Structure formats: structure tokens, C-alpha cells
Amino acid sequence: MPNYVLTLPLKTEKWQEDKLNKDFEECRSIYNACLGEIYKRYNHMRESKEYRKISKLSKSTFRNRQFTELNKKYNLTEYSLHKYVKQTGRYFKLDSHTSQKIATRCFNAFQKLMFYQANKVYFKKKDELNSIEGKTNKQGIRFRDGCVLFDKMIIPSISKNNDIYIKIALRDKIKYCRILRKVVKRKYHYYVQLTLDGTPPTKIDRKTGEVKNSIGIGKVGIDIGTQTIAYASDYAVGLKELAPEVNNITKEKCLLQRKLDRSKRATNINKYNENGTINMKNRSRWVYSKRYIKIKNRLKEIQRKQADIRKQSHNKLANYLLSLGDEFYVETMNFKGLQKQAKNTTVNEKTGKFNKKKRFGKSISNKAPSMFLTILDSKLKWNDTELYKIHTFKVKASQYNHIEDKYIKKGLSERWNDFGEFKIQRDLYSAFIIQHVIGKELDEINREGMVKDFDSFKRMHDKEIIDIRSNSNKTISSIGI
């Protein structure tokens, strides 16, 4: 069953804010208690002979079954953690639904460690836990008649009387509620997030009466990079920069981080060795000046603004792409791998200097391409479809030439496909190829379809290139224009 989230600001009083802050800290203590307990159980299991014996087995369904039984034996399950948290929740006078949800959150985080998807699960520091939620809308955190009911508090939500979207959305069944805390301009603001059954209401333009963001018909191919996105459909071809509104704050961020480091070193001289490294033997508390806290809050505010602008930009682009078709095809990309530095040390043949190991970490951090694909996929699922991922290594969209019907290897710096009489931008051509991928496993190229649609694609391609070149704004170098 599909669901969506509606976020509403809360109109809190001072005493309610103090009480909510206390509740957040209590929930943080419960989370840390759960994490400490599950770490004990996990370490105890790893010391057993059974664990070592099963670990030596080759990967198979039998081995997985043995690990599942071992987890049950050592109480490494979600429901065993629910039993443990029952007593802790009573101590803090927290309802069972909210405390169990915290235990589930802790268990889901720890599962990544158990499945070797993470190296460590960290305890929550002070003010790090900023959301609490319930399991249903019947007990614990509840939403009734425009108000949040929690811990003997009735907190009204803020919404405009003429907001039709909210009125229609609140007709859907509320599955559960979440209270969210955000720092905006150095002050806490509180929100309620309602998880509702069904799909989001359609937005209608009040002036024209037309439905906004309606989904189109047809296939759309997407070639997404670390900073750009190229798309090809029957109606439009485009090459855009992802989240162009997001400013590059790398320089400002570095300056603030250096200020923080200087301030911390000045107020904690005894915490550092003579060579400038941290003295791990010194267990005394870190001391932070008022200036340090002020700079840290400034850095948080910059990052919060960037995150909000980026998300809004991704939503706008996703809504536009939805108007071009209802079948979306994209290459599978390992963005986490692209973020990491290169392992091997290489030497530049011309200069004789070592090549930098840096890859695309900053670009991915600023533009968040994976987040865009997640947003697009969610919007497609609300329309009973999904984002189809092609077989990247079999299709080889960046190397295929449909005119000669062969694969031609190209370097990353080569941004154009030379067809003799004309040239086609590499990313746009890849999107055009992805649009024509067929087969059950999405690993074949429909060459006949490409030949048929190529003239139409080229006309739209040439128009897009002229539009990009006529744009006075500076384009990203990876576009090659």
C-alpha cells in the first residue's frame, strides 16, 4: 500500500518546548541503552564456538539459516529488544509504542553492522536525536483535530485555512505520527510529520483550473552523472545541471572549520600533543567557547539551507520529467564508490608527479544525484510505475554507435560523439540509447527504433545545444560546451 508524508509546523509554547526537549533527551538515553545492550549480546555471540563454526561455512541458504537461529538464541532480534526496552520506557515514563519504535530504530541501524554494511554503529550524543515517532495513531503520539497529543500536551499545528492540499490530505487515514525538531536560525522549530495511506492529492492551478505535475506517456531515457542529468523522450531532449541553485559552499565551509579547529585548540591546550595530534590518554572533557558554539551554529545553518534548496530543486526537476513520460530508464551507478578516494597510487607520465586520489566526493555531496533518483522513483510509484534500471555493463550506453552498430571506447574527457558530418553530445546520446533499451533483463538495444527516431532526436538535440550556448550563465565543464 503506498503512503506519503505531510509535514506541518507546530505552534509551541515555551513550557512545551522545554518538555519536548526533555523528551528528546530521554529518547536518546533509551536509544543508547538499547545499543549498549545489543552490542553486549552481539559480542557474546561472536565469542561462541557456534559462531566461529558457522562463519567458516561457504555462503549459502543453509549458512543464512544457521545465522538466523543463532541470532534467536542470543536474543539478537527486534522483538527481544522490544522486551528489553519495556523496563527502560517505564523508568522514563514513556509510552510503550514510542519506546518500541526507538528500539526498532536502534535494531535497524545495528543490522547494517551485522550484515557488514557498516563498520560501526555510534551512540547518539547530546542533541543528536531530533525525531520521535509512534507505531499507530491510537496511542502515544497522536494527531486529532489539527493538534498533536503527546505526554499530556496538546500542541496545535499551523496551516492556512485556504490550503486545499492539506484539507484533502487529512481525509486519508493517518498511519502514525512523528515529531521533528530542526534548528532554524539558531533556534529550535518543531514539526509534525503525518504518514498517510494512499497517494498525495493532485495539485490544481487556481487560475487556470489545470492539474499540476500531470504524468505524461512514453519512454524516457536518463543518463545521470555526478553533477548533470541528460534525458531523452519523444517530446523533449535536455541536458541540465543538477540543483543549479545550490551554491558551492566548500570554500566558506573550509574557512569555518579552520576557525572551529583554532578555537578548540585554544581552549583545550592539554588535549593535544606537542606535534599537534590529539592526546588520546587525556580523558578530561572538551571545553568549547561561546565563539566556537556561534561558529558551529553558523555552519549548521548554511548546510541546512543548502539541503532545503537542493531538495526543492530536485522535486521541481522530477515533476518536469514526469510530464515527458511514464516509463523511465536509467543506468545503475555506485555513487558511494565514486565518493571514495582511489586506492592505487598513480604517477602522471607527463609531469612525473603523483596523481590526486580525490574523485567525485564534493560533486556528489553538493548535487546529491542518488537523492534525485530516489525522489523520482517515489513519484513514479505513486503513479503505479517505477524507475527501471538497465544492465549497465551489457548495454554500454557511453560506447555504443547505432549507425555503425558497434562499440567504440572513449575516454572520460571525450564529451562528443563524432559521426563525420555532425557531432552529438555524449550524455544526450547515452540518454537516447537508454531510452531504446529493451528485453526482460533490460540488456538489449533496439537499433531499429533508434534509426527510426534519430532524426527527431537530432533536431531536439541541436536546439538544446543552441539554448545551452546562448545561456549567459557559466556551464559545468563536464558538459563539454
KEFIFI-509305 format. One record per residue (C-alpha): residue number from 1; residue in three letters; x, y, z. Coordinates in pm, 1 decimal. Each point is the difference from the previous one (the first is absolute). Layout:
NUM, Ala, X, Y, Z
...
***
This chain:
1, Met, 0.0, 0.0, 0.0
2, Pro, 158.8, 336.5, -99.3
3, Asn, 34.0, 275.8, 256.6
4, Tyr, 129.5, 356.0, 16.7
5, Val, 105.5, 254.4, 261.6
6, Leu, -165.6, 330.4, 86.7
7, Thr, 211.8, 240.7, 209.4
8, Leu, -168.3, 272.6, 206.9
9, Pro, 167.6, 256.6, 230.4
10, Leu, -105.3, -3.8, 365.4
11, Lys, -102.5, 303.7, 205.8
12, Thr, 189.5, -71.8, 322.5
13, Glu, 10.3, 189.0, 327.7
14, Lys, 320.1, 40.9, 205.2
15, Trp, -94.6, -264.6, 258.2
16, Gln, -90.5, -244.0, -278.3
17, Glu, 335.3, 56.4, -171.4
18, Asp, 181.6, -68.8, 330.3
19, Lys, -202.7, -316.2, 50.4
20, Leu, 59.1, -117.6, -357.4
21, Asn, 375.7, 59.2, 35.2
22, Lys, -4.1, -209.5, 317.3
23, Asp, -192.9, -275.8, -183.1
24, Phe, 253.9, 2.2, -284.9
25, Glu, 285.5, -43.8, 249.2
26, Glu, -184.6, -286.2, 173.1
27, Cys, -53.9, -169.0, -335.4
28, Arg, 371.2, 43.4, -73.5
29, Ser, 82.3, -174.1, 330.1
30, Ile, -233.5, -287.5, -92.6
31, Tyr, 163.9, -30.8, -343.7
32, Asn, 348.6, -12.6, 154.6
33, Ala, -115.1, -254.4, 260.4
34, Cys, -138.7, -222.1, -278.8
35, Leu, 319.5, 34.6, -202.3
36, Gly, 217.2, -86.5, 301.6
37, Glu, -211.5, -309.2, 72.0
38, Ile, 3.2, -126.5, -359.3
39, Tyr, 377.7, 53.2, -20.2
40, Lys, 39.9, -223.6, 310.5
41, Arg, -214.1, -273.7, -153.6
42, Tyr, 178.2, 23.6, -335.4
43, Asn, 351.2, -17.4, 154.0
44, His, -111.2, -293.3, 216.1
45, Met, -122.8, -183.1, -312.6
46, Arg, 323.4, 69.8, -191.7
47, Glu, 203.7, -157.9, 283.1
48, Ser, -195.1, -326.5, -24.4
49, Lys, 131.1, -313.7, -175.1
50, Glu, -324.7, -26.6, -198.6
51, Tyr, 56.4, 339.2, -162.2
52, Arg, 357.0, -86.1, -103.2
53, Lys, -113.7, -333.2, -139.2
54, Ile, -282.1, 155.9, -211.3
55, Ser, 228.8, 282.7, -119.2
56, Lys, 231.2, -253.7, -162.7
57, Leu, -283.8, -137.8, -215.2
58, Ser, -27.3, 114.7, -361.3
59, Lys, -274.4, 249.8, -82.7
60, Ser, -330.3, -183.1, -50.0
61, Thr, -362.9, -8.3, 115.1
62, Phe, 97.9, -263.3, 259.5
63, Arg, 261.5, 236.9, 147.5
64, Asn, -256.2, 283.2, 12.2
65, Arg, -248.5, -226.4, 181.4
66, Gln, 265.2, -94.3, 254.8
67, Phe, 77.3, 367.7, 66.4
68, Thr, -373.6, 74.5, 42.4
69, Glu, -32.5, -275.9, 261.4
70, Leu, 311.4, 126.3, 177.6
71, Asn, -140.8, 354.3, 10.3
72, Lys, -317.9, -132.5, 162.4
73, Lys, 203.1, -195.2, 255.7
74, Tyr, 194.3, 309.7, 107.3
75, Asn, -308.4, 227.6, -14.4
76, Leu, 126.3, 202.7, -295.9
77, Thr, -348.9, 65.8, -134.0
78, Glu, -221.6, 305.1, -18.3
79, Tyr, -266.8, -141.1, 233.6
80, Ser, 250.8, -106.2, 265.6
81, Leu, 118.8, 362.1, 3.0
82, His, -364.3, 109.1, 40.4
83, Lys, -14.9, -209.4, 319.7
84, Tyr, 319.2, 159.4, 130.1
85, Val, -119.9, 354.6, -71.1
86, Lys, -324.4, -59.8, 188.0
87, Gln, 166.9, 51.0, 339.5
88, Thr, 208.5, 297.0, -122.1
89, Gly, -311.2, 171.9, -138.0
90, Arg, -177.6, -40.3, 335.3
91, Tyr, 293.5, 163.4, 179.9
92, Phe, -28.9, 308.0, -222.9
93, Lys, -383.7, -17.5, 7.1
94, Leu, -11.9, -29.2, -381.2
95, Asp, -282.5, -182.7, -176.3
96, Ser, 79.0, -349.2, -132.8
97, His, -67.3, 85.4, -367.5
98, Thr, 256.2, 281.8, -9.9
99, Ser, 264.4, -195.7, 196.0
100, Gln, -46.6, -306.8, -225.0
101, Lys, 42.5, 218.8, -308.5
102, Ile, 331.2, 125.6, 143.2
103, Ala, 107.7, -362.3, 53.0
104, Thr, -93.0, -79.5, -362.4
105, Arg, 201.1, 299.3, -118.9
106, Cys, 301.3, -121.7, 199.9
107, Phe, -35.4, -356.9, -129.4
108, Asn, -25.5, 113.5, -365.3
109, Ala, 320.8, 202.2, 42.0
110, Phe, 177.2, -296.2, 163.8
111, Gln, -109.7, -239.6, -274.5
112, Lys, 228.3, 186.3, -241.2
113, Leu, 293.1, -96.9, 222.4
114, Met, -118.5, -361.7, 15.0
115, Phe, -31.5, -17.3, -379.9
116, Tyr, 343.9, 167.3, -51.3
117, Gln, -157.7, 311.7, -152.1
118, Ala, 154.3, 221.1, 271.8
119, Asn, 319.1, -12.8, 206.6
120, Lys, -147.8, 144.9, 318.9
121, Val, -326.2, 125.0, 151.2
122, Tyr, 47.2, 318.2, 202.0
123, Phe, -173.6, 104.7, 320.6
124, Lys, -206.8, 318.3, -24.0
125, Lys, 163.5, 307.8, 152.6
126, Lys, -191.4, 277.7, 171.6
127, Asp, -252.5, 173.0, -232.1
128, Glu, 70.4, -252.3, -280.4
129, Leu, -338.7, -175.7, 15.4
130, Asn, -250.8, 238.2, -158.7
131, Ser, -303.4, -215.4, -82.7
132, Ile, -233.2, -231.3, 190.3
133, Glu, -293.9, -193.8, -140.0
134, Gly, -275.6, -241.1, 96.6
135, Lys, -124.9, -326.7, -149.4
136, Thr, -363.8, 98.1, -51.4
137, Asn, -222.3, 305.3, 29.8
138, Lys, -192.5, -152.7, 291.9
139, Gln, 253.7, 9.4, 284.1
140, Gly, 313.4, 198.3, 85.3
141, Ile, 55.9, 280.0, -253.1
142, Arg, -340.5, 73.0, -156.3
143, Phe, -151.3, 258.6, -234.3
144, Arg, -357.5, 108.9, 70.1
145, Asp, -196.1, 299.3, -135.0
146, Gly, 310.9, 183.6, -116.7
147, Cys, 192.1, -54.1, 326.8
148, Val, 278.5, -232.1, 115.3
149, Leu, -69.1, -187.2, 322.9
150, Phe, 312.0, -122.4, 180.0
151, Asp, 116.1, -27.3, 361.2
152, Lys, -303.3, 189.6, 140.4
153, Met, 56.6, 282.4, -251.2
154, Ile, -238.5, 131.9, -266.7
155, Ile, 203.7, 181.7, -265.9
156, Pro, -194.0, 162.3, -289.2
157, Ser, 138.8, -21.5, -355.2
158, Ile, 24.0, 303.0, -231.0
159, Ser, -174.0, -6.9, -338.3
160, Lys, -172.4, 255.0, -223.5
161, Asn, -380.7, -11.6, -13.3
162, Asn, 1.0, 18.6, -381.2
163, Asp, 261.2, -275.7, -46.9
164, Ile, -199.9, -255.5, -200.8
165, Tyr, 291.7, -246.9, -22.6
166, Ile, 17.7, -44.6, 380.2
167, Lys, -379.3, -30.8, 32.4
168, Ile, -13.6, -278.3, -262.2
169, Ala, 307.6, -175.1, 143.5
170, Leu, -146.3, -12.1, 353.2
171, Arg, -296.5, -201.8, -133.6
172, Asp, 237.6, -296.5, -43.6
173, Lys, 64.8, -241.5, 284.2
174, Ile, 290.6, 98.3, 227.5
175, Lys, 226.0, -302.3, 55.1
176, Tyr, 225.9, 159.4, 262.1
177, Cys, 151.0, 336.2, 104.5
178, Arg, 352.1, 126.8, 40.6
179, Ile, 112.2, 307.3, 196.3
180, Leu, 297.3, 168.1, -164.4
181, Arg, 238.2, 257.4, 144.3
182, Lys, 207.6, 228.1, -226.8
183, Val, 247.5, 278.8, 68.7
184, Val, -100.7, 300.1, -213.6
185, Lys, 193.1, 324.8, 52.4
186, Arg, 149.6, -125.0, 328.2
187, Lys, -338.8, -86.7, 147.5
188, Tyr, -192.4, -325.7, 28.8
189, His, -314.3, -29.5, -212.1
190, Tyr, -240.1, -291.9, 39.1
191, Tyr, -199.6, -185.4, -265.9
192, Val, -235.3, -295.1, -25.2
193, Gln, 41.9, -245.3, -286.9
194, Leu, -313.5, -200.4, -77.1
195, Thr, 48.7, -324.4, -191.7
196, Leu, -321.5, -38.9, -200.3
197, Asp, -143.0, -293.0, -197.3
198, Gly, -42.3, 40.5, -374.5
199, Thr, 152.8, 244.9, -245.9
200, Pro, 48.6, 380.5, 32.0
201, Pro, -291.7, 214.4, -121.3
202, Thr, 33.5, 148.3, -348.5
203, Lys, 81.9, 370.9, 0.5
204, Ile, -225.1, 225.0, -211.1
205, Asp, 88.0, 342.6, -136.5
206, Arg, -255.5, 243.6, 148.1
207, Lys, 17.6, 239.8, -294.4
208, Thr, -35.1, -248.3, -287.1
209, Gly, -156.7, -298.4, 178.9
210, Glu, 254.5, -234.6, -162.1
211, Val, 158.7, -291.5, 185.3
212, Lys, 360.8, 72.8, 97.6
213, Asn, 280.8, -253.6, -53.5
214, Ser, -209.7, -244.8, -203.9
215, Ile, 186.6, -308.6, -122.2
216, Gly, 67.3, -41.5, -373.6
217, Ile, 3.0, -306.2, -227.0
218, Gly, 306.1, -163.1, -156.7
219, Lys, 354.8, -117.4, 70.4
220, Val, 263.6, 230.0, 147.0
221, Gly, 370.9, -80.7, 11.9
222, Ile, 212.4, 158.0, 274.3
223, Asp, 379.3, 24.5, 9.1
224, Ile, 90.7, 136.1, 342.2
225, Gly, 345.2, 111.7, 105.4
226, Thr, 150.7, 142.0, 317.4
227, Gln, -109.4, 357.0, -87.8
228, Thr, -216.7, -21.9, -313.2
229, Ile, -300.5, -183.5, -139.0
230, Ala, -79.9, -66.6, -366.6
231, Tyr, -344.7, -121.1, -106.0
232, Ala, -153.4, -106.7, -330.2
233, Ser, -371.0, -52.2, -76.2
234, Asp, -232.3, 18.7, -300.6
235, Tyr, -85.8, 360.5, 91.1
236, Ala, 316.8, 156.8, 139.1
237, Val, 374.9, -45.7, 36.2
238, Gly, 195.0, 179.9, 271.2
239, Leu, 331.2, 30.1, 180.9
240, Lys, -29.6, 167.6, 340.6
241, Glu, 216.5, 70.9, 298.9
242, Leu, -130.7, -171.9, 312.5
243, Ala, -117.5, 248.6, 263.6
244, Pro, 151.9, 310.5, -167.1
245, Glu, -137.1, 218.5, 281.9
246, Val, 235.6, -168.9, 247.0
247, Asn, 305.4, 217.6, 56.5
248, Asn, 343.6, -153.9, 37.5
249, Ile, 63.6, 61.0, 370.4
250, Thr, 320.9, -206.6, 13.1
251, Lys, 225.5, 305.3, 48.7
252, Glu, -224.9, 160.2, 264.9
253, Lys, -39.0, -336.9, 171.8
254, Cys, 380.3, -51.3, 14.5
255, Leu, 53.3, 346.1, 147.7
256, Leu, -258.7, -62.0, 274.3
257, Gln, 144.9, -344.4, 78.1
258, Arg, 348.3, 151.5, 35.1
259, Lys, -142.2, 263.4, 236.8
260, Leu, -162.4, -277.5, 205.6
261, Asp, 327.2, -192.4, 17.0
262, Arg, 198.7, 307.6, 113.8
263, Ser, -260.7, 82.1, 265.2
264, Lys, -6.7, -358.4, 129.3
265, Arg, 380.9, -16.4, 22.4
266, Ala, 13.7, 333.0, 187.3
267, Thr, -246.7, -114.8, 269.6
268, Asn, 132.8, -359.4, 28.2
269, Ile, 382.1, 31.2, 4.2
270, Asn, 37.8, -302.8, 230.7
271, Lys, -192.5, -223.4, -247.8
272, Tyr, 274.0, 20.0, -267.5
273, Asn, 350.9, -138.4, -32.3
274, Glu, 302.2, 215.0, -92.9
275, Asn, -23.4, -112.9, -366.0
276, Gly, -362.1, 125.2, -22.6
277, Thr, -174.1, -339.8, 18.4
278, Ile, -273.4, -76.5, 255.9
279, Asn, 121.9, -147.3, 328.8
280, Met, -207.9, -317.6, 27.0
281, Lys, 112.7, -64.6, 359.3
282, Asn, -157.5, 323.7, 125.7
283, Arg, -358.3, -87.4, 98.9
284, Ser, -104.9, 341.6, 127.3
285, Arg, -301.6, 171.6, -158.8
286, Trp, 31.3, 223.2, -302.5
287, Val, -62.7, 370.0, 66.3
288, Tyr, -177.7, 207.4, -267.0
289, Ser, -8.2, 379.3, 3.5
290, Lys, -304.5, 212.9, -85.6
291, Arg, 174.8, 101.5, -322.8
292, Tyr, 42.9, -367.7, -92.6
293, Ile, -371.9, -72.0, 52.4
294, Lys, -93.8, 312.4, -200.4
295, Ile, 217.0, -106.7, -298.5
296, Lys, -130.0, -358.5, 20.2
297, Asn, -362.1, 123.0, -11.3
298, Arg, 86.4, 218.0, -299.9
299, Leu, 143.7, -302.1, -182.4
300, Lys, -312.1, -205.8, 82.3
301, Glu, -227.6, 272.5, -135.8
302, Ile, 190.3, 18.7, -331.1
303, Gln, -20.1, -378.3, -43.6
304, Arg, -372.1, -3.8, 88.6
305, Lys, -77.9, 265.1, -261.8
306, Gln, 198.1, -189.4, -263.5
307, Ala, -186.2, -324.0, 79.0
308, Asp, -343.5, 166.8, -28.3
309, Ile, 88.7, 175.7, -327.8
310, Arg, 139.2, -324.1, -145.1
311, Lys, -310.6, -201.6, 88.9
312, Gln, -235.5, 263.9, -141.6
313, Ser, 203.1, 15.8, -324.3
314, His, -7.8, -379.8, -37.7
315, Asn, -376.9, -6.2, 48.7
316, Lys, -51.8, 267.1, -268.6
317, Leu, 214.0, -189.1, -252.8
318, Ala, -171.0, -332.3, 81.1
319, Asn, -344.4, 158.3, -54.8
320, Tyr, 111.2, 133.1, -339.2
321, Leu, 139.7, -337.4, -110.4
322, Leu, -325.3, -171.8, 100.3
323, Ser, -181.6, 211.6, -259.2
324, Leu, 215.4, -161.2, -274.6
325, Gly, -94.4, -364.9, 56.9
326, Asp, -99.5, -282.7, 232.6
327, Glu, 284.4, -250.4, -68.5
328, Phe, 338.4, 113.5, 129.9
329, Tyr, 325.0, -185.5, -64.6
330, Val, 333.6, 73.8, 166.7
331, Glu, 343.7, -159.2, 39.9
332, Thr, 92.9, -154.4, 334.1
333, Met, 274.7, 207.0, 161.4
334, Asn, 201.2, -56.1, 317.8
335, Phe, 11.4, 355.6, 135.7
336, Lys, 155.0, -116.3, 329.1
337, Gly, 289.8, -148.4, -194.7
338, Leu, 46.1, 323.2, -194.7
339, Gln, 17.9, 197.0, 326.5
340, Lys, 296.6, -200.0, 130.0
341, Gln, 358.1, 86.1, -79.9
342, Ala, 193.7, -215.7, -246.3
343, Lys, 191.1, -283.4, 173.3
344, Asn, 293.6, -31.1, -239.3
345, Thr, 270.4, 267.5, -20.6
346, Thr, 66.1, 102.4, -360.2
347, Val, 259.7, 227.7, -161.1
348, Asn, -65.6, 254.6, -274.4
349, Glu, 215.0, -99.2, -300.9
350, Lys, 43.5, 359.5, -124.1
351, Thr, 86.0, 177.3, 326.0
352, Gly, 133.6, -293.8, 202.8
353, Lys, -208.4, 111.1, 299.6
354, Phe, -239.9, -214.6, 199.4
355, Asn, -363.8, 22.1, -113.7
356, Lys, -255.5, 111.2, 255.3
357, Lys, -207.4, -277.9, 154.0
358, Lys, -304.3, 224.1, 28.0
359, Arg, -298.2, -101.0, -212.9
360, Phe, -356.5, 138.5, 5.4
361, Gly, -67.3, 41.7, 373.5
362, Lys, -66.4, 376.7, -3.7
363, Ser, -212.0, -11.7, -317.7
364, Ile, -222.0, -277.8, 137.6
365, Ser, -26.9, 178.4, 336.8
366, Asn, -114.0, 324.9, -166.0
367, Lys, -232.3, -144.7, -266.9
368, Ala, -127.8, -324.8, 163.4
369, Pro, -81.7, -195.2, -322.5
370, Ser, -109.5, -310.3, 193.3
371, Met, -251.1, 209.8, 194.6
372, Phe, -148.1, 126.4, -327.9
373, Leu, -52.6, -358.7, -124.7
374, Thr, -167.2, -91.8, 332.2
375, Ile, -239.4, 297.2, -30.8
376, Leu, -81.2, -88.2, -362.4
377, Asp, -58.3, -367.0, 88.2
378, Ser, -237.4, 96.4, 286.0
379, Lys, -205.2, 223.2, -230.1
380, Leu, -19.1, -277.6, -261.1
381, Lys, -118.3, -254.6, 259.2
382, Trp, -287.2, 231.0, 92.6
383, Asn, -102.9, -31.4, -368.6
384, Asp, 18.6, -385.7, 3.8
385, Thr, 331.9, -18.6, -184.3
386, Glu, 368.6, 4.0, 94.2
387, Leu, 351.4, 98.9, -105.8
388, Tyr, 143.3, -278.2, -218.0
389, Lys, 374.6, -66.7, 31.9
390, Ile, 171.5, -133.5, -312.3
391, His, 290.8, -247.4, -10.1
392, Thr, 284.9, 254.3, -11.8
393, Phe, 285.5, -236.3, -93.9
394, Lys, -187.4, -174.4, -281.4
395, Val, -155.8, 312.2, -153.8
396, Lys, 314.8, 222.6, 17.7
397, Ala, -197.2, 310.7, -93.6
398, Ser, 304.1, 230.1, -1.4
399, Gln, 183.3, -219.4, -255.2
400, Tyr, -271.8, -110.5, -246.0
401, Asn, -28.3, 144.6, -351.3
402, His, -336.1, -86.7, -160.2
403, Ile, 99.4, 115.3, -351.3
404, Glu, 299.9, -236.6, -21.6
405, Asp, -166.0, -245.2, 244.8
406, Lys, 315.0, -48.2, 206.3
407, Tyr, 160.5, 103.6, 329.0
408, Ile, 273.3, 265.6, -2.1
409, Lys, 189.7, 66.3, 322.9
410, Lys, 32.5, 365.1, 99.4
411, Gly, 188.8, 177.1, 272.2
412, Leu, -183.2, 188.9, 274.7
413, Ser, 123.9, 332.4, -140.2
414, Glu, -158.7, -68.1, -342.9
415, Arg, -338.7, 175.5, 23.9
416, Trp, -109.1, -28.4, -365.5
417, Asn, -79.1, -289.1, -237.4
418, Asp, 142.3, 75.5, -345.2
419, Phe, -219.8, -136.8, -282.4
420, Gly, 197.3, 172.7, -278.3
421, Glu, -253.3, 250.5, -132.2
422, Phe, -128.7, 92.0, 345.7
423, Lys, 76.0, -39.8, 370.2
424, Ile, -229.1, -110.2, 284.2
425, Gln, 54.9, 85.0, 365.6
426, Arg, 104.0, -315.4, 185.3
427, Asp, -243.3, 14.6, 296.1
428, Leu, -302.3, 80.0, -218.9
429, Tyr, 87.3, -285.7, -235.7
430, Ser, 32.5, -239.6, 297.5
431, Ala, -347.1, 107.9, 120.3
432, Phe, -134.3, -66.2, -352.8
433, Ile, 153.2, -351.5, 5.2
434, Ile, -140.5, -71.1, 350.4
435, Gln, -344.6, 107.1, -125.1
436, His, 18.4, -284.5, -256.6
437, Val, 108.6, -280.3, 235.1
438, Ile, -224.4, -308.5, -15.6
439, Gly, -12.5, -361.6, 124.5
440, Lys, -110.9, -171.4, 318.8
441, Glu, 330.5, 77.8, 171.9
442, Leu, 28.6, 340.5, -172.4
443, Asp, 327.7, -100.2, -163.2
444, Glu, -76.0, 43.3, -375.6
445, Ile, -5.3, 308.2, -224.5
446, Asn, -284.6, 49.4, -249.9
447, Arg, 216.0, 119.5, -294.0
448, Glu, -297.4, 14.3, -241.7
449, Gly, -183.4, 234.3, 236.3
450, Met, 311.2, 218.1, 31.1
451, Val, 35.1, 30.3, -379.9
452, Lys, -369.4, 92.0, -27.0
453, Asp, 10.1, 265.6, 276.4
454, Phe, 349.6, 141.1, -61.2
455, Asp, -100.6, 289.8, -230.4
456, Ser, -253.5, 125.0, 254.0
457, Phe, 256.2, -40.0, 280.6
458, Lys, 266.6, 191.9, -196.0
459, Arg, -234.0, 297.7, -60.1
460, Met, -78.7, 23.6, 372.5
461, His, 369.2, -58.8, 84.0
462, Asp, 118.2, 288.2, -222.2
463, Lys, -262.3, 232.9, 150.2
464, Glu, 109.4, -91.3, 354.0
465, Ile, 368.8, 63.1, -80.2
466, Ile, -85.1, 344.1, -146.2
467, Asp, -203.5, 82.3, 314.3
468, Ile, 289.2, -101.6, 228.2
469, Arg, 253.6, 203.3, -199.5
470, Ser, -225.1, 306.4, -10.1
471, Asn, -43.6, -14.3, 377.4
472, Ser, 218.9, 266.5, 157.4
473, Asn, 58.4, -207.8, 317.7
474, Lys, 319.6, -201.2, 22.8
475, Thr, -51.6, -371.9, -66.9
476, Ile, 169.1, -292.4, 175.2
477, Ser, 317.9, -119.8, -172.9
478, Ser, -124.4, -363.8, -7.6
479, Ile, -271.9, 105.2, -250.8
480, Gly, 274.6, 81.9, -252.2
481, Ile, -165.6, 315.8, -139.5
***
